[in-house]
Amino acid sequence: MEEADKKLTQKISPYKIIYPILIGLAVVSYMLYKEFDMTAFQQITFTWNSVLWLSVALICMFVRDLGYVIRIKILSGERLGWIQSIRIIFLWEFTSAVTPSAIGGTSLAILFVNKEGIKVGRSSAMVMATSFLDELYFIFMFPIILLCVSQSDLWNMPGVNKGISTSLVWFAVGGYSIKLLYLIILSYGLFKNPRGLKYLLLQCFKFRLLRKWRYSAHEAGSDLVRNSYELRHMPFLFWLKTFGATFLSWTARYWVVNAILMAFWATSYNWGTQFLIFARQLVMWIMMLVSPTPGGSGFAEFVFTEYLGEFLPGASVAIAIAILWRIITYYPYLFIGVFIVPKWITRNFKSPSKKKTAV
């Protein structure tokens, strides 16, 4: 418990919170310095239509979080209440926001669920199930996007350097490959041969560079074996409901940018353009998987302006909209975490817990 307390305290240190904000601000400041164009900014007019569509953007984020809350509640077998489920999701999102995109907040998610009264075995099963469902969404949706959108529309960006365009394609391919490999390994371990995967994990962590994480790999393997039976025997309706909540969450998140653009240029986009913007966002999130910065800070703003910039009147406007997008979809989780994480640590680690663990 003391080790977990120490990890959480490190996560909420001012350095960890300020770091992603500074990275993002540094990148957008540099891009604004290079691309600033006052005439482009004059094309942004704030009207009641803007208020309406920005409200829609916020509603999309609410729906996104609601989908996650519903999913974690279903995965718990209704053992978690609404308040507990909301608290877990915000804790999880906060740790995702302060860690590199490739790592995310999953490493502490089991602890968050366990401290809300769910046994460790069930907690790890729930976290593994969420990872499985998230990756399944991307694995299904990316090929659908490739089939529904022409390759020239998806990858050719007017005014963008061909080298940058090619690099973004490889980022997408790399991110998708990582997700596909992870899903295959996770599926094999959860539904086919958990003991075999545990053995493979332990063999990999015998290498000198990975040896210091061998104990953690052993624990993860043990969780995998313990959870496999339970997840394999879940009814089809269970998976249908949880994947439905997953689909709702991710899809709502991607419509945020569409709503932001409609707030200022509602007459500029037909349904085909709207779907292309949605498709590029999905690809963009796959790219962000390989970002080494916390929450994709800096990289997300850069990719947004390069990959979605053609739908905006100028590069400097694209940067401004990228900032607004991050203000709605990313920064709130940092500030919410600052308030709820210290109280959560105090309640669970600083004083004796009287809660009974659910069966």
C-alpha angles and dihedrals in degrees: 000000000000090000091051090048090052092049092051093047089053090050093056098043114127089247092058093049099042094044098073091041092053092047092052094046092047093053096046092044090055092047092048090050090054099040107028112145119170093196090059091052090053088067089068110091122178113218139153085272087061091053090050096051095041086054088052089052090054090047089053090056090048090052090047092055092041090056090053092048092050091048096051090047092053092045090054091057088245090298090124121071124222095262092049092048092049091049092051093050094050092046089049094047091049094054089046089053094054098043130067114277092244090058104035125173097296094104091070098030093091089056092049092052094043093052090056089065104274120128117252093247093052091042093055090045090054093049092048090049091053090051090049092050094046093051091045090057093055095041091055099038100048095062090043089054090049090052096045099043125055114246092236091055092046100047109019111087117184112233094013119121110255091230091057091046091052091047091054090052090054091046088055093047091047094048093047092048091053091049093047093048091047092049092049092050093044093047092048091049097044101040108022120022116359094165091052091052091048090053091049091050092052091048091052092050092056088081113105095241092053100034096100089062094049093104091052090048090052091052091048090050092050090050089050092054092045094049100041097082094049095049094043091057098048112121122252091249089059092056092042092055095044093047089047089055089047092050090049093051099049095039092051090051092055093051090062093084091046089054092047092052091047088054091069108018105028094154095050100072130066123194092268091055091046091055091047090053089050091049093050091051091056090050089046092056090052088053090051090061090079094049112119094203126093109275089350090288113180093006092064093052091047095049091046094056094044099041100037099025094101090068091060131070096246146356094257090051089050089055092049091050089047089056091049090049092053091045089058100038107030120016096058090066091055093054095040088052092053089061103038103036098062091048090047092051091048092050095047105032110019097053133038112269118232095185119118117227114245118242 
